[in-house]
Amino acid sequence: MRKNFTDPSEIRPWAALWTLVLGFFMILIDTTIVSVANPTIMESLNTDMTATLWATSAYLLAYAVPLLITGRLGDRFGPRRVYLVGLTVFALSSLACGLSPTIEALVVARVFQGFGAALMTPQTMSVITRIFAPRERGQAMAVWGITAGVATLVGPILGGFLIDAVGWEWIFFINVPVAVVAFVLALKYVPRLETHAHRLDWLGVVLSAAGMFLVVFGIQEGENFDWGQIWGPISVWLLIGVGLVILALFVWWQHAQKGEPLLPLRIFRDRNFSVGTSTITTVGFAVTSMSMPLMFFFQLVRGLTPTQSALMLVPMAVISAALARPAGILIDRGDPRRIATAGLLLLAAGMLLYFVMLKPGTPLWLLLIPSAILGVANAGMWGPLSAITTFNLPLDLAGAGSGVYNTSRQVGAVLGSASITALMASRLTAELGAGAAAGGPGGQLPPQAQEGFAAAMGQSLLLPVAVIALGAALTLLFAPRPPRTGPVRVVQDPAEAA
């Protein structure tokens, strides 16, 4: 009944947005915060590096695989309800992570934490799409998009501080009070929106989950198995191949079935959505892959601690956050296609400058310049792409569209992580020879190895440069310019406009 949903006149869009951003920021931080804690966790839980890395892998898998499904759940049961369920799961599993006595318990808790994040993420974008009109959505999407970029940088900085101050467990415990505040704010400010009577496509659920798991697991863990055999006749490439076949079957089933598909393929008829989703894959690839060679350079060549290394990226985070709202106003008043293209090209330029500067003798303050350029790039990239993608998205497909968009970003991130790892290993072998570069005091390389190591890290950055240049080309050449619609009244459902 109508009384079960928030009256449109009572919706406070910006209060709802900032409430959702708090939860979104928290779950994205957990994609990177554990990376700086791995050595401490390994020592504290008396385990090895392979087992420790599974604490990150398990989270990423459980986060990426269900996104298509959880986006649709928001359409069916209401984004507010699904968001609150996910927030509860995330908070309880965060507490379990901090209390874990063994690495096995930590990995299991991280799986549930990732699933909670998967329930929450599509709902944030879905609610924004439904409570902001298309030409009023740019500022909101700018804030949402910048949150995604800044959170990946804040994670290692916050993690290093908490580990040094109170212990690794607190990188998880800190989520609990934040989640409680986010829950209370969501009850107050996130509106109860109209639900749509979708029937869940259970065969589609199974096919999408199985295919995504096999592909993401194969890519994510390929380097750990040297891209060879995982067990007996089962190889990494076999897993990826089977996963791709299953995903192809999933797409066929979405087209062939007579009922309601899990992924309505008609959303791809909108060129804005198709181009935005394709481009965000290149962004996820580039942003994830560029940080790894930079962190290795800062620590092993320049001798910085993990926290100091993360601080070298502070200009990017600060400038991104400062420019979020002005960029959003520009999106609403201008052409987001051109703004996004400029942001993507600036990202490529910043990484190219790193390529030139990654040398043992470069003054550290100079390395803050490309970080600042990347900050401007982030402000001109995340928000416009989100605005382009959702501009014409039907309200009843907001959850499905958000699921596809966020899945694309996560798959791009996994591809970037796997690709840059393989390329770094290849360039290190070319520059230093097999088995070179043993660590010196404090983890810093001996002077004779620093030049070659720095060159290898710089060369590795050319991969994300090429990928993000492809994203810029896609946006500039294929994204149509959104029409100027003028002010539009915020509605929750197409029926309300009648």
N, C-alpha and C positions, 0 to 999 in steps of 0.2 A: 504494500500500500504506500501511497505517497508520503504519509507521515513517518515512514521508516527511513526516509532519506532527507538529507539536509536541504532546506529551502535555498534556492540559488541566491536570494537576497542576503542570506546569512553567511555565505561563504566569504572568508577572508583569504584571498589567494596567496598573498605574500606571507602571511602567518603560516599557512599550510606549507608553502614552499620551504621556508627556513626550518620548519619542523622536520620535513622529509630529508632536507639536506644534512641535518645532524645525524640521522640514522645512516644515510648513504655514505657520508664521510667516514663514519665509524667502520662500516664493513669493508670499505675500500682500503683503509689503512691496514686492515688485517691481511691484505694480499701481499704487503711488503714488510710489515713490522717484524715478522719472524726472521727475515733474512739476516738481520744484524745479530739476532740472538742464537743462531745455530751453534756456534762454538760453545757458548755457555750451556745451552740445553744438552748438547752432546756430553759435556763433562759432568753436568749435574745428574743426568739420568743414566750415566755409565753405558753409553751406546756408541755406535759408529756413525760415520757421516752419511752413509746411504740411508740408514734408518731415520736419521734426523731430518734429512731432506724430504722424507715422506710426510713430515708435519706440514710442509708447504704444499707438496704435490696433492695430498689428500684434500686440502682446503680448496685448491684451484679446481680440481676435478669435480668435487661436490658442488662447487659454485657454478661452473660453466655448463655442466651437462643438463641440469633441469630447467634452464632459463626459458626455453621454448614452452615448457609445460606450465611453469609457475606464472608466466605472463598471461596465459589463457585462464588460469585459475582466478586471477584478478578480475577478468571480464565476467566470469561466472558467479563468483561469490562476493565480489566487491573488493576493490583495491585496498581500502582501509582495513578490512577484516584480515585479508591475507598478509598485509604489511605487519599488523600487530601480532599475528601468529608467528611470522618469521622473526620479528624482533624478540619475542619471548624465547624461541628456540635458540637464537643467537646468544642471548644473555646467559641462559642456563648452560649452554655448551661452552661459553667463555669461562664461566666459573669452573666447569669440569676440566678445561684445559689447564688452568692455573693449579688445580689440585691434583693433577695427574702424577702418580708415583712412578710410572714407567713410560717408555717411549710408545709402547703399544696403546696404552690408555690415551696418551696425548693424540696419537694419530686418529683414533676412533672419535675423540671429542672434536677434533678439527673437521672430520667429515660432517658431523651434525652442525658445526658452526658454518661450514660452507653451504649446507642446505638451507639454513636460516637466512643466510645472505642471498641465496638464489630466490627465496620467497619474497624478500624485501625489494630487491633492485628493480624489477620491472614495474612494480607498483608506483615507485617514485616518479618515473617518467610518464606513466599512464595518468596519474592524477594531474600532473602539470598540463598534459595534453588536453585534459577534459575541463579544467577550471580556468584556463587562460585562452582567450580568443587567438586565432592565428596571428594577427598582426600585433598582438599584445604579448606574444609568447616568447619573443626573442630575448628579452631581459631575463625571463625566468629560466629559459634554456641555457643562457650564458652562465648564470649562477650554478645551475645543475652541472653543466659541462665542465666548468672550471673546478668544481669540487672533485670531479673524477681525476683531473690532472694534478691538482695540488695534493690530494690525499696520498698518491703514490710516492710523493717526495717527503711528506711529513712522516710517513711510517718509519723509515730508518732513523730519522732524527729523534723522534719520540721514543723509539725502541732503544736506541743507544742511551738516552737519558735515563729511562726507567731501569734498564739493566744495571747501569752504574750506580744508581741511587738506592733502589730497593730490591732488585732481583728480577730474573726473567719471568717469574710467575705473574708479575704485575703488568706485563704487556697484554695479558688476558684479563686479569682482575679489573683493570681500569674500564673495560667495556661494560661492566655490570652497572655502576652508578650512571654512566652515560646512557645506557639502555633504559634504565628506570625513568630518567628525565625525558628521554625521547618518547617513551610509552605514554607518560602523562600528557605531554604536549600533543601527541597524535590524537589522543582521546578528545582533547579540547579543540584542536584546530583543523585536523584533517577531516574533510567532509565525508559523509556517507553518501556515495554516489549511486546512481541507478545501476542495477545489475542487468545482465542480458542472459536470457535463458539458453545458454549454450549447453549442448550435450557433449560430454567429454569423449573424444575419439580414442578409445583405449588401445586399439591396435596402433594408432599413430603415436600414442604415448610410449609404447614398448619399442617401436621401431626407432623413434627419434632418440630415446634415452640410450638404447643399445648402440646405435650408430655413433652418436656423439661420444659416448664413453670410449669406444674402441679407437676412434680417430684421435681424440684428445689425449688419451692414455698413451697411445703409440708415439705421438709427436712429443709429448711431455717427457716420456721416459726413454725415448730412443737413444739419447746420448749415454744414459746410464748403462745401457746394454750394448753400447758401441754399434748401434744400428744392426745388431745381429740376432742371435737366438735368445729368446726369453726362457723358453722351456721346451726341450725335445724338438719336435718339428715346428713349433710355433715361433715365428720371428716377428720383429717389430713391423716389418713391411707387410707381413700377412695380416696382422691386426689392423693396420691402417687400411689395407685394401678391402678387407671384409667390412670394416666400418663404413667405407665409402659406398660399397654395394648396398649395405643396409640403408644408408641415407638416401641413395637413389630410389630404393624401394619405398621409402617413406614419402618422397616427393611424388612418386607415381600414385601411391595410395591416396595422397591428398587430392590429386586430380581426379582419380577414378571413382572414389567412393560416392555413394548416393546421399549420405548423411552430411553432418557438419564437420568439416576438417579441423584438425588441431591447428594447422597453419593455413589460413585462407590464402591461396596463391594469388587471388585478385589484388592483394595489397601491393604486389610487385608491378602491377600495371601502372601505378603511379611512379613516374620517373623520379620525382623528388625522393620518394622512399627508397627506391632501388639504388640510386646513386649515393644517397647518404649512408645507406647500410654498407655498400661496397667500400666507400671511402673510410668509414670508421674502422673497418678491418685493417686498412693500411696504417691508420693512426695507432691502433692497439699494438700492431707489429712494431712500429717505429719507436714509440714511447717506451715500450718494455725492453726492446733490444738495445737501445742506446745507453741505458743506465749501467749495464753490466761492464762493458769495456771502460767506461768512465770510473766506476768504483774500483776496478782492478788497477787502473792507472794511478788514481789518487793514493791508494794504499800501498801497492807494491813498488811503484816507481818513486812517488813523492813521500812515502813513509807516513801518511796521515792515518789516524785512527778511523774506525767505521763512522763514528759520530762526526768527526771533522770532515770526512769525505762527503757525507750527506749535507753538511753545512755549505759545501761549495755550490750546492744547487739551490740555496735559499733565495738568491735573486729571482730565479724562475718562479718559485712559489709565491713570493711576495708580490711581484709584478703581475702575475696571473690573477691573484685575488684582488689587487687594487684596480685592475682594468675590467673586471667582470661586469660590473653594472654599466660603465660607459660603453663597453662593447655591446651589451644587450640593447641599449638605446639606439646605437648605430644600426644594429640588426633590424630593429623594428622600423627604422626610418629609411634604410637603404636596401641594398641587394645583398642578402646573406651569401649568395654564391660567390661574389667577388671578395667579400670579407673572408670567407673560408679559404678561398684560393690563396689570398695574401698570407693568411696564417700558416697554411701548409708550406708555402714557399719559404716563409721566415723560419719555420722549423728546420727545413732542409739547409738553409743558410747557416743557422746556428750550429748544426752538426758538422757542416763543412768547415766552419771556423775552428771547431774542436779538432777536426782532422789535421788542420794546419798547426794548431798550437800544442798538440799532445807531444811534448818533448821534455826530457828531464830538466832542461835549463829554463823553461818558461816560467816567469814569475807567477806565483799563485794568484795575485790580484788580477792579472790579465785573463786568467781562466774564468773569472766572474763575468766577463763581457759576453761570451756566448751563452752563459746561463741566463743573463738578462734578456738577450734576444729571444731565447726560448720562452721566457715569460710572456713577452709580447705575442709570440706565436700562439701560445696556449689560449690567450684571451681572444684571439681572432680565429680560433679553430674549433674548439669544443662546442661552444654555444651556437655558432652559425650552422654547424653540421647537424646538431640536434633540431634546430629550427627548420632547416631545409627538410629533414627526414619526416617530421611530424606535421608539416604545414597542411597537407591535404588528407591526413590520416582520419578515416571515419571514427567517430567516438566509440562505436561498439567494437572496434578492432584496436583500441588503444593498447590494451594489454598484450595482445598478440604481436603488434608492431614493436612495442617496447621489448618484448622477449627476443624477437629476431635481432633488433638493433644491439642489445646488450650481449647476446650470444655472439654476434659478429665481432664485437670488440674483444670479448674474451678469447675467442678462437684466434684472432689476430695476435693477441698477447702471447698465447701458447706457441704459435708458429714463430713469433719473433724470438722468444726465449730459446727454443730449440735451434733455430737457424743461426743465431748469433753465437751460441755455444760452439757449434760445429765450425763456424767460420773463424772464431778466435783460436781454436785449437789448430786449425790449418795454417793460419798466419803466423802463429808462434813457432810452429815447426819450420816454416819457411824462413823466418827471421833468425831463430836461435838454434834450430836443430832439435831433434827428438831428445826429450829428457833433460833439456837445459832449464835454467832459471830456478835454482833452489833458493828458498828464502833465506835472508840474512837476519841480523838483529832486528827485533821488533816487527818482523814480517817483511821488511823492505828488501828488495833485490840487491845483489852485489852490483857495484857501479858498472862492471863490464857487461851486464845483462840488461841494464835499464834502457839503453838506446833502442835495442832490437825489440824489447817488450813494448815500449811506448809506440814504436812504429806499427807493431802488430795490432795494438788496440786502436790506433788511429785509422788504419786500413779497414778494420772491422766496421767502423762507423759508416763506411760508404754503402753498406747494405741497407740500413734504415734510410739513408739519404735517397737511394734509388726507389725504395718502396713508397716513401712519402711523396716523392715527385710524381709517381704514378697516381697517387690519391689526388694530388693537385690537378693533374690532367683530367681525371675523371670528373671532378667537380666543375672545372672551368668549361669543359667541352660538352658535357652531357646533362648537367643539372639545369632545368628550366628556371627562368627567373620567376619567383612567386609574384602573383598579381597584387596590386595594392587594394586592400579590401576596406580600409578605413576602420573606425571603431566598431566592434562587434560585441553585442551583449553576451556575457558568459552564460552558457547553458550547460546542463548536465546530460541531456539526452535529446536526440533529434525530435522526439515527440513533443518536447516542451516548446519548440519553436513554432509549432502549429497553432 
